[in-house]
Amino acid sequence: MADLVEAPIAVVAVRTGRRAFRGIWRRPSFWLPAVVVVLLTLVAVFPGPVAGLFGHGDPTVCDLGSSGAPPTSGHPFGFDIQGCDLYANVIHGTRSSLSVGVLATAAALAVAMVVGVAAGLLGGWADFLLSRLTDVFLGFPFLLGAVVVLNSVGHRSVGAVALVLALFGWPTMARLVRSSVRTVRGADHVLAARTMGIGEWRILTRYILPASVAPVLVVATITVGGVIVAESSLTYLGIGLQAPAISWGLQLADASSQFQLAPHLLYFPGAFLAVTVLSIISLGDTLRTALDPRQRP
């Protein structure tokens, strides 16, 4: 009998998903940022071959005689202050910047799912305690909290910066998960499943989680862009990643004092940062429109 209940519910879920994503593949607002994100991901995974398309592609090979030199043949972005190929540095910096954004968001999402599902599903004292814990972390400003913690960290690697940003990034997503779980757990099809004797674990994994995770995934997508900006800002201020790491924030920090003499040092890493963040946020906004029936055309 339980299977008779689950079958129509599954059909409704599939039809709802198809309606949500109907026509999304034909929207430039989806595939254009998606193509950019895919290309940047490939660059982050394979920086060496991409950097090698022009010149030697090694960001550590430097010549002080070319310090601050403008773009030239074989070096389309010119040279930085140390005489290193700026194109190679920008390409290799993609890995660090994207890694911090993805790792921090993934860690924050994992914590948010555990806390939000537990609070929304259990209710009572568990909900009260977990909600107050979330409020405590929400009381810390995101960047200020990251500055305080990072100042006490000895070696600020990609993993360390990502974990610190995740520490202050999960509460907002946890609240969203809690709200979604509380809404779904009282839905008619969930009540019907309980009435038919379907186990709580199966209800959680088949009905509650799939319906609750969609909104938070949209927020997580947008959060990746915000984290990349936060990492670049902290690194620019000297609080984020440290050399010998290669990131856009470090390149922007080095270029700030040389802008008038060598403006290309700021243009290229700044352009990569802006395009990356804009593409990720645009992709998240498009997914939000597809999942929200009130915003669909």
DALINKA-V25391 format. One record per pair of residues at least 24 apart in sequence whose ideal C-beta (glycine too) atoms are under 7 Angstrom apart, sorted by the first residue. I is the first residue (numbers start at 1). J is the second residue. D is the distance in whole Angstrom. If there is no record, write none. Layout:
i=<I:I>
j=<J:J>
d=<D:D>
//
This chain:
i=<1:2:2:2:5:5:5:9:20:20:21:24:24:27:29:29:30:33:33:33:34:36:36:37:37:37:40:40:40:41:43:43:44:44:44:47:47:47:47:50:51:51:51:51:54:55:57:58:59:59:59:59:59:59:68:68:68:70:71:77:77:78:80:80:81:81:86:86:89:89:90:90:90:90:92:93:93:93:93:93:94:96:96:96:96:96:97:97:97:97:97:99:100:100:100:100:100:100:101:101:101:102:103:103:104:104:104:104:104:105:105:105:105:107:107:107:108:108:108:108:109:109:109:111:112:112:112:112:112:113:115:116:116:116:116:117:117:119:120:120:120:120:120:121:121:121:134:134:134:137:137:138:140:142:142:143:146:146:147:147:150:150:150:151:156:156:156:157:158:158:161:161:161:165:165:165:169:169:173:173:173:176:176:176:177:177:180:180:180:181:181:184:184:184:214:215:218:218:218:218:221:221:221:221:222:222:224:225:225:225:228:228:229:232:248:248>
j=<196:196:197:198:192:193:196:189:290:291:290:286:290:286:282:286:286:279:282:283:283:275:279:279:280:283:94:98:276:98:91:94:94:95:98:91:92:94:95:91:87:88:91:92:87:85:88:88:84:85:88:89:92:246:258:261:262:264:264:264:268:264:254:265:254:258:265:268:246:251:251:268:269:272:246:246:247:248:251:269:272:158:241:245:246:247:228:231:232:247:248:158:158:161:162:227:228:231:224:227:228:224:159:162:162:165:166:169:227:220:223:224:227:162:163:166:166:169:170:173:173:216:220:170:170:173:174:177:216:177:174:174:177:178:181:177:181:178:177:178:181:182:185:181:185:204:171:174:175:168:171:171:168:168:169:230:230:234:234:239:234:239:240:239:240:241:242:245:241:245:231:240:241:227:230:231:223:227:216:219:220:215:216:219:212:216:211:212:215:208:212:208:211:212:291:291:284:287:288:291:280:283:284:287:281:284:280:277:280:281:276:277:277:273:272:273>
d=<6:5:6:5:6:6:5:5:5:5:5:7:5:7:6:5:5:4:4:4:6:6:4:5:6:6:6:6:6:7:6:5:5:4:5:5:5:6:6:5:7:4:4:6:6:6:5:6:6:7:4:4:5:6:6:6:4:6:6:7:5:5:6:6:6:6:7:6:6:6:7:5:5:6:5:5:5:5:6:7:7:6:6:6:6:4:5:7:7:5:5:5:6:6:5:6:7:4:4:4:4:6:7:4:4:4:4:6:5:5:5:5:6:7:6:4:4:4:4:6:6:7:5:4:5:4:4:6:7:6:4:4:3:4:6:6:6:5:7:4:3:5:7:6:6:7:5:5:6:7:4:5:6:5:7:6:7:6:7:6:7:5:7:6:6:6:5:7:7:7:6:6:6:5:6:7:6:7:5:6:7:6:5:6:6:5:7:4:6:6:5:5:5:6:5:7:6:5:5:6:7:6:4:6:5:4:5:4:4:5:6:6:6:6:6:5>
//
